[in-house]
Amino acid sequence: MRYVMNFRLLAASALIFTAFSCKRSSNSSNVDSATGWAINDKQGGFQYNTSFKEQETPPGTVFVEGGTFTMGKVQDDPMHDWNNSPSQQHVQSFYMDESEVTNLNYLMYLGYLKSVYPPSDPTYSNIYTGALPDTLVWRNRLGYNEMMTDNYLRHPAYANYPVVGVSWIQAVEYASWRTDRVAEMSLQESGYLERDSQYKADAESTFNTDTYINAPTQTYGGNNSIINPVRSRKRAQVNALGDTINVYAKRESGLIPVKFRLPTEAEWEYAALGMTELRSYNIYRGRKKYPWDGQYTRSGKRSGRGDQLANFKQSDGDYGGIAGWSDDGADITQEVKFYAPNDHGLYDMAGNVAEWVADVYRPIVDDEFNDFNYFRGNTYYKNAINDDGTVKIVVETVYDTLSNGKIVARNLPGEIKKIPVDENETYLRTNFDRSDNRNFRDGDQKSSRYYRDNFDDDELGNRDETRKMYNSPKHKIDRDSASGKMIKDYDKSARRTSLINDEARVIKGGSWRDRVYWIDPAQRRFFPEDMATDYIGFRCAVSRVGSKSKSNKKKRN
């Protein structure tokens, strides 16, 4: 009997201990492990999303788990460019659009700009026209392509075809706009913004993600009914002084999505190779030639044996094969997702259209300096601050005239003004010492023997001028203050030695105009960032925050 009683006491004690442990564990996520203080208290203290589980996959994208790969070309190099020597790189996990941005995607963007910034208003006319794709890229002096010039962008038959005629600058602006629209939708669904508030936007009342994070009361031109809807006010907490707090979603909420951007060259090449399972030694060593398995462009599967796996130029005068029996199913571009995806679930990572990536082009990839998330093109900026310590909001649109004479909007009303970082951020730093790092270790004063900061044709002779690294043409454009006409000064110097400069951006992947040589993901070319063609498109990427893998792996003990 005594043993029975002891057993019951032990069982009861264990039950009490278990209940206490469970209670303690359930509340521990809201308690700071270092101080024991409550994280989300009622007194206006630190507010944090302690129940955050996983980054939501951005719309239209797929997850690409990062890892190590051999970047560069290890196959034949008949062009002898030597601009893609193999090197081992590591890329962090990220998300990438499963297909190129389509005409329909881009028309949504144009429709938004047209409604918010009416081109009929002279104040905003250049915002819309500056975002328009260049449809004249389809014209050829000895070819009839007016059908594409008139129809390719807007006709419903081409709705799901990749948008072309878009410059690198326009692609970056689209990614920025997309960031704001996705964040705006996320905050609406979470109750921090009024539902359908995007339809109430005008030129003086828009949503910008950075503005909402740093100065939320300035969003939508300060329209409090949109920024603080009834649902948001109900969830607001009140501190000991009776002041309302936690009305705005901060970055700590986990509700503000990570920004859309162009992928880096390393990310694009890694994603194109589709190395989800490194089961082959040759694949790990960089011997994978295409986004699909094998060394050939035709399918070896029984169901589609002999079918081309990408859209590219077969040979001279052969863009799609014989009528009635097409080699690749297209003569110009093809509808996205027409061909099978690679192992990441990404479509058209070879052929169809070449794609802009974020990098500034240089003939080398400086893996000796960095082999982790390699990227050339960093320009660091910070928020401009008013005298009272608040961020400076752009009131009037800031335009930029490109080298080809096109006018584009660089800053729209409601955005935060950005300025280059200065000595306050760079002093005694070891990881960076200036705002513009595009020339780092390649063409700047530290790496070029004949570098001249202020180049002057009259001051230097021909010999010194041709020795200058990346001595590219310098076209000038200005506007007559009286007539408003463009004054275009084309650089006709015969002493220029290169087309490479800080505005030359990398393009990856072959296109419908390219031979099979260019659809190898390792191939790289460049094109001016403010120009466009009929064979270059783009897709967006989003950085991964948190764990490297989406699988819920147990902690390693």
C-alpha positions in Angstrom: 0.0 0.0 0.0 2.9 2.3 0.9 4.4 1.7 -2.5 1.1 2.5 -4.2 0.9 5.8 -2.4 4.5 6.7 -3.2 3.8 5.9 -6.8 0.8 8.2 -6.9 2.8 11.0 -5.3 5.5 10.7 -7.8 3.0 10.6 -10.6 1.3 13.8 -9.3 4.7 15.5 -8.8 5.6 14.6 -12.4 2.3 16.0 -13.6 2.8 19.2 -11.8 6.3 19.6 -13.1 5.2 18.9 -16.6 2.4 21.4 -16.4 4.8 24.0 -15.1 7.4 23.3 -17.7 4.8 23.5 -20.5 3.6 26.8 -19.2 7.1 28.2 -18.9 7.9 27.0 -22.4 4.8 28.5 -24.0 5.6 31.9 -22.7 9.4 31.8 -23.2 9.1 33.2 -26.7 7.9 36.5 -25.4 10.6 36.8 -22.8 14.1 38.1 -23.5 16.5 35.2 -22.7 19.2 37.7 -21.6 17.2 39.8 -19.2 14.0 38.1 -18.4 12.0 41.1 -19.5 8.8 40.8 -21.5 9.4 41.5 -25.2 5.8 42.5 -26.2 4.6 44.2 -23.1 1.7 46.7 -22.6 3.9 49.6 -21.6 5.2 50.6 -24.9 8.3 48.5 -24.8 10.1 46.6 -27.5 7.7 45.1 -30.1 8.8 42.0 -32.0 7.2 39.2 -34.0 8.2 36.2 -31.8 5.9 33.8 -33.7 7.6 34.3 -37.1 8.1 30.9 -38.8 9.1 31.2 -42.4 9.7 33.8 -45.1 6.7 33.7 -47.4 7.6 32.9 -51.0 7.2 36.1 -53.0 4.5 36.0 -55.8 5.7 34.6 -59.0 9.0 33.2 -57.6 10.5 29.9 -56.7 12.9 29.1 -53.9 16.6 28.5 -54.9 18.6 26.9 -52.1 22.1 28.3 -52.1 25.4 26.4 -52.1 28.8 26.0 -53.7 29.3 25.7 -57.5 31.9 26.3 -60.2 31.1 29.6 -61.8 32.5 30.1 -65.3 33.0 28.2 -68.5 34.8 24.8 -68.4 33.7 23.7 -71.8 35.3 24.7 -75.1 36.0 28.5 -75.5 36.3 29.0 -79.3 35.8 32.8 -78.9 38.8 33.0 -76.7 37.2 35.7 -74.6 38.8 34.4 -71.4 36.2 36.5 -69.5 34.6 33.6 -67.6 37.5 31.5 -66.2 36.1 28.9 -63.8 36.2 29.7 -60.1 34.4 28.2 -57.0 31.8 30.5 -55.6 29.2 30.2 -52.8 25.7 31.8 -53.2 23.2 32.3 -50.4 19.7 31.1 -50.8 17.3 33.4 -52.7 14.0 33.5 -54.6 13.8 34.0 -58.4 11.0 34.6 -60.9 10.1 31.3 -62.4 9.9 32.9 -65.8 10.9 36.2 -67.4 8.8 39.3 -66.7 6.1 39.2 -69.4 4.4 41.8 -71.5 1.3 41.6 -69.3 3.4 42.0 -66.2 5.0 45.1 -67.6 1.7 46.5 -68.9 0.3 46.3 -65.3 3.2 48.6 -64.3 2.6 51.0 -67.2 -1.1 51.1 -66.3 -0.3 52.0 -62.7 2.0 54.8 -63.8 -0.5 56.1 -66.3 -3.3 56.3 -63.7 -1.2 57.8 -60.9 1.0 60.0 -63.0 -1.2 61.0 -66.0 1.0 61.6 -69.1 -1.4 64.2 -70.2 -0.1 66.4 -67.3 3.2 68.0 -68.4 4.4 67.7 -64.9 4.4 63.9 -65.1 4.5 63.1 -68.8 8.1 61.9 -68.6 7.4 59.4 -65.9 5.2 57.3 -68.1 7.1 57.8 -71.4 10.4 57.1 -69.6 9.1 53.6 -68.5 7.8 52.7 -72.0 9.7 49.8 -73.7 11.4 50.8 -76.9 9.2 49.0 -79.5 11.4 50.3 -82.3 14.1 47.7 -81.4 12.2 45.3 -83.7 13.0 47.3 -86.8 15.7 46.1 -89.2 17.1 48.1 -92.2 16.6 45.1 -94.5 13.8 43.3 -92.8 10.0 43.7 -92.4 9.3 43.6 -88.7 6.5 46.2 -88.4 4.1 43.6 -87.1 6.2 43.2 -84.0 6.8 46.9 -83.7 3.1 47.5 -83.6 1.8 44.5 -81.7 4.4 42.7 -79.6 4.1 44.7 -76.4 0.3 45.2 -76.3 -1.5 42.6 -78.3 -3.2 39.9 -76.2 -1.6 37.2 -78.4 1.8 38.2 -76.9 0.6 38.7 -73.3 2.7 35.9 -71.8 5.7 36.5 -74.0 8.8 38.0 -72.3 8.9 41.8 -72.5 11.8 43.2 -74.5 12.9 46.7 -75.4 13.5 47.4 -71.7 16.8 48.8 -70.6 18.7 47.8 -67.4 17.6 51.1 -65.8 13.9 50.5 -66.6 14.2 46.9 -65.3 15.5 48.2 -62.0 12.7 50.8 -61.7 10.2 48.0 -62.4 11.7 45.9 -59.6 11.4 48.9 -57.2 7.8 49.5 -58.2 7.0 45.8 -57.7 8.5 45.9 -54.2 6.1 48.7 -53.2 3.1 46.9 -54.6 3.8 43.6 -52.9 4.6 45.3 -49.6 1.4 47.4 -49.9 -0.7 44.3 -50.4 0.9 42.5 -47.5 0.2 45.4 -45.2 -3.4 45.6 -46.4 -4.0 41.9 -45.7 -2.5 42.4 -42.2 -4.8 45.3 -41.4 -2.1 48.0 -41.3 -3.4 49.7 -44.4 -6.9 50.3 -45.7 -8.1 47.7 -48.2 -7.7 48.6 -51.8 -5.8 51.7 -50.9 -3.7 51.4 -54.1 -6.7 52.6 -56.0 -6.8 55.8 -54.0 -3.2 56.8 -54.9 -2.3 59.8 -56.9 0.9 61.7 -57.6 1.0 63.2 -54.2 -0.4 60.2 -52.3 1.5 57.0 -53.0 3.0 54.1 -51.0 6.7 53.6 -50.8 8.2 50.8 -48.7 11.3 52.8 -47.4 9.1 55.7 -46.5 6.7 53.5 -44.6 9.5 52.0 -42.6 11.3 55.3 -41.8 8.4 57.8 -41.8 5.1 56.0 -41.9 3.0 59.1 -41.3 4.3 60.5 -44.6 3.0 57.6 -46.6 0.0 58.3 -48.9 0.8 62.0 -48.4 -0.1 61.6 -44.7 -3.6 60.3 -45.3 -4.3 59.0 -41.8 -7.5 57.1 -42.8 -5.4 54.9 -45.1 -2.4 54.5 -42.8 -4.4 53.8 -39.7 -7.6 51.9 -40.7 -10.1 50.9 -38.1 -8.6 47.4 -37.9 -5.2 48.8 -37.2 -6.4 51.1 -34.5 -8.2 48.3 -32.8 -5.0 46.2 -32.5 -3.0 49.2 -31.3 -1.6 49.1 -27.7 -1.7 51.9 -25.2 1.3 52.6 -23.0 1.2 53.8 -19.4 0.8 57.4 -20.5 -2.2 56.6 -22.6 -0.4 57.1 -25.9 -1.3 54.8 -28.8 1.7 52.6 -29.9 2.4 49.8 -32.3 0.0 51.3 -35.0 2.6 50.9 -37.8 4.2 47.7 -39.0 8.0 47.8 -38.5 10.6 45.6 -40.0 10.5 43.6 -36.8 7.0 42.6 -37.6 8.1 40.3 -40.4 5.2 41.6 -42.5 7.3 43.9 -44.8 8.6 41.7 -47.7 12.2 41.8 -48.8 12.9 43.9 -51.8 12.7 42.7 -55.4 15.8 43.3 -57.5 17.7 42.0 -60.4 19.7 38.9 -59.6 23.5 39.0 -59.5 25.5 37.3 -62.1 26.5 34.6 -59.7 22.9 34.0 -58.6 21.7 33.8 -62.2 24.3 31.4 -63.3 23.9 29.2 -60.2 20.1 29.2 -60.7 20.4 28.4 -64.4 22.5 25.3 -63.8 19.8 23.8 -61.6 22.1 21.8 -59.4 19.6 20.7 -56.8 21.3 17.3 -56.2 25.0 17.1 -56.6 25.1 13.4 -57.3 27.6 13.6 -60.1 31.3 14.4 -59.6 31.4 16.1 -63.0 28.4 18.3 -62.1 30.0 19.4 -58.9 33.2 20.2 -60.7 31.3 22.5 -63.1 30.9 20.2 -66.0 27.1 20.9 -66.4 26.8 22.6 -69.7 23.0 23.5 -69.9 20.1 24.0 -67.4 19.0 20.4 -68.3 21.0 17.2 -67.9 23.2 16.1 -70.8 25.5 17.7 -73.4 22.9 18.2 -76.1 20.0 20.6 -76.9 17.5 17.9 -77.9 15.4 15.8 -75.6 16.4 12.2 -75.1 13.1 11.3 -73.3 10.8 8.9 -75.1 7.8 11.2 -74.9 9.5 14.0 -76.7 12.6 12.5 -78.2 14.4 14.9 -80.6 12.5 18.0 -79.4 14.6 21.1 -78.8 14.8 22.1 -75.2 15.2 25.9 -75.7 14.5 28.7 -78.2 17.7 29.7 -80.0 18.9 30.3 -83.6 19.7 26.9 -85.2 21.8 28.2 -88.1 22.0 31.0 -90.6 18.4 31.8 -91.6 17.0 29.1 -89.4 15.2 30.6 -86.4 12.5 27.9 -85.9 12.9 25.0 -88.3 10.8 23.9 -91.3 7.2 24.8 -91.5 5.0 22.1 -90.1 7.8 20.5 -88.2 9.3 23.2 -86.0 12.7 22.5 -84.3 12.0 24.7 -81.3 8.4 26.0 -81.8 9.3 29.6 -82.3 10.8 32.1 -84.7 11.1 35.1 -82.5 10.5 34.8 -78.7 8.2 32.1 -77.3 5.6 32.2 -74.6 7.1 31.7 -71.2 6.9 28.2 -69.6 6.6 26.7 -73.1 9.7 24.5 -72.5 10.3 22.3 -69.5 11.8 24.0 -66.3 15.2 23.1 -64.8 15.5 21.3 -61.5 14.8 24.5 -59.6 11.5 25.0 -61.4 12.9 27.9 -63.4 11.8 28.3 -67.1 13.8 29.6 -70.0 17.1 29.9 -68.3 18.6 29.1 -71.7 17.3 30.7 -74.9 14.2 32.8 -75.6 15.7 36.1 -74.4 19.0 37.0 -72.8 18.5 38.6 -69.4 19.8 41.6 -67.5 21.6 40.9 -64.3 22.7 43.5 -61.7 26.5 43.3 -62.2 28.7 45.9 -63.9 30.7 44.1 -66.6 34.4 43.5 -66.3 36.4 40.9 -68.2 37.3 39.1 -65.0 35.5 37.8 -61.9 37.8 38.7 -59.0 37.4 35.5 -57.0 40.7 36.1 -55.3 39.2 38.9 -53.3 35.7 37.5 -52.7 34.1 34.1 -53.3 30.9 34.6 -51.3 27.9 36.2 -53.0 30.1 37.8 -55.6 28.8 41.0 -57.1 30.4 43.9 -58.8 28.4 47.1 -58.8 27.9 48.1 -55.2 27.1 51.8 -54.7 26.2 52.6 -51.1 23.6 55.2 -50.2 21.9 56.5 -47.1 18.8 58.4 -46.2 19.1 62.2 -46.5 18.2 63.8 -43.1 16.6 67.1 -42.4 17.9 69.5 -39.7 15.3 68.2 -37.3 16.5 64.7 -37.7 13.6 63.4 -39.9 14.2 61.8 -43.2 13.9 64.0 -46.3 11.0 63.1 -48.5 11.1 63.8 -52.3 8.4 66.4 -53.1 9.0 66.9 -56.9 10.0 64.2 -59.4 13.7 64.0 -60.1 14.5 63.2 -63.7 17.7 61.9 -65.3 18.6 62.4 -69.0 20.4 59.3 -70.3 23.2 59.2 -72.8 20.7 58.3 -75.6 18.5 61.3 -74.8 15.7 59.5 -73.1 14.4 61.1 -69.9 13.6 58.7 -67.0 12.3 59.4 -63.5 14.9 58.6 -60.8 12.9 59.7 -57.7 9.2 60.0 -57.4 7.2 62.1 -54.9 6.8 60.3 -51.6 10.2 58.5 -51.8 13.1 59.1 -49.4 15.9 61.1 -50.9 19.1 59.1 -51.0 22.7 60.5 -50.8 26.0 58.6 -51.1 27.6 57.4 -47.9 30.4 59.7 -46.7 33.2 59.7 -44.1 30.7 59.2 -41.3 30.2 55.7 -42.5 33.5 54.9 -44.1 36.0 56.3 -41.6 38.4 53.5 -40.3 36.3 50.8 -41.9 38.1 47.8 -43.2 35.3 46.4 -45.4 34.6 49.5 -47.5 36.0 53.0 -47.8 33.8 54.7 -50.4 30.3 54.9 -51.8 31.0 53.8 -55.4 32.8 50.5 -55.6 32.1 49.6 -59.2 35.8 50.0 -60.1 37.3 48.3 -57.0 40.5 46.4 -57.9 39.8 46.8 -61.6 40.2 50.2 -63.3 40.6 52.5 -60.3 43.6 54.3 -59.1 44.8 51.4 -57.0 44.8 48.9 -59.8 45.7 50.9 -62.9 49.1 52.3 -63.6 47.9 55.0 -66.0 44.8 56.1 -64.1 43.9 59.8 -64.4 41.1 61.1 -62.3 40.1 64.0 -64.6 40.8 62.8 -68.1 41.5 65.7 -70.6 42.1 65.0 -74.3 44.0 68.3 -74.7 46.2 67.7 -71.7 47.3 64.1 -72.6 48.9 62.8 -75.8 47.5 59.9 -77.8 50.0 57.5 -76.2 48.8 58.1 -72.6 45.1 58.2 -73.6 45.1 54.8 -75.2 46.8 53.3 -72.1 44.0 54.4 -69.8 42.0 51.3 -68.6 38.5 51.2 -70.1 39.0 54.2 -72.3 35.4 54.1 -73.6 33.5 56.8 -75.7 32.1 59.6 -73.7 28.9 60.9 -75.4 27.5 64.2 -74.1 23.9 65.3 -74.0 22.5 68.6 -72.8 19.3 70.6 -73.2 19.1 74.1 -74.6 17.7 76.3 -71.9 15.9 78.6 -74.3 14.3 76.2 -76.8 14.3 73.0 -74.7 15.8 71.0 -77.5 18.3 68.2 -76.9 21.9 69.0 -77.8 23.6 65.6 -78.6 27.4 65.5 -78.8 28.5 62.2 -80.2 32.1 61.2 -79.3 33.9 60.7 -82.6 37.3 60.2 -81.2 39.4 57.6 -83.0 41.5 57.0 -79.9 38.9 55.1 -77.8 40.0 51.6 -77.0 37.0 49.9 -75.3 33.2 49.9 -74.9 33.5 48.8 -71.3 32.7 51.4 -68.6 30.8 51.7 -65.4 27.5 51.7 -67.2 28.1 48.4 -69.1 25.9 45.7 -67.5 26.2 41.9 -67.8 23.6 40.0 -69.8 23.3 36.2 -69.4 21.8 33.4 -71.3 21.3 33.1 -75.0 18.3 34.3 -76.9 16.1 33.6 -80.0 18.7 35.6 -82.0 21.8 33.6 -80.7 23.4 30.4 -81.7 23.7 27.5 -79.3 27.1 28.7 -78.0 25.5 31.5 -76.0 22.8 29.4 -74.1 25.5 27.9 -71.9 24.8 29.6 -68.5 28.5 30.4 -68.1 28.6 32.7 -71.1 28.6 36.4 -70.4 28.3 39.5 -72.5 27.6 43.2 -71.8 25.3 46.0 -73.0 24.9 49.7 -72.1 22.5 50.0 -69.1 20.4 52.7 -70.8 19.9 50.9 -74.1 17.6 48.1 -75.1 17.2 45.4 -77.8 14.7 42.9 -79.1 16.5 40.0 -77.5 17.1 41.1 -73.9 14.5 40.7 -71.1 14.8 40.3 -67.4 13.5 38.5 -64.3 13.6 39.6 -60.6 15.1 38.0 -57.5 14.5 38.3 -53.8 17.0 37.6 -51.1 16.3 34.8 -48.6 16.2 35.8 -44.9 16.7 33.3 -42.2 17.7 29.7 -42.7 19.5 28.5 -45.8 17.0 25.7 -46.4 13.2 25.7 -46.4 13.1 22.2 -45.0 12.5 22.1 -41.3 15.7 20.4 -40.3 16.3 19.6 -36.7 19.0 21.4 -34.8 22.3 19.6 -34.8 23.4 18.7 -31.3 
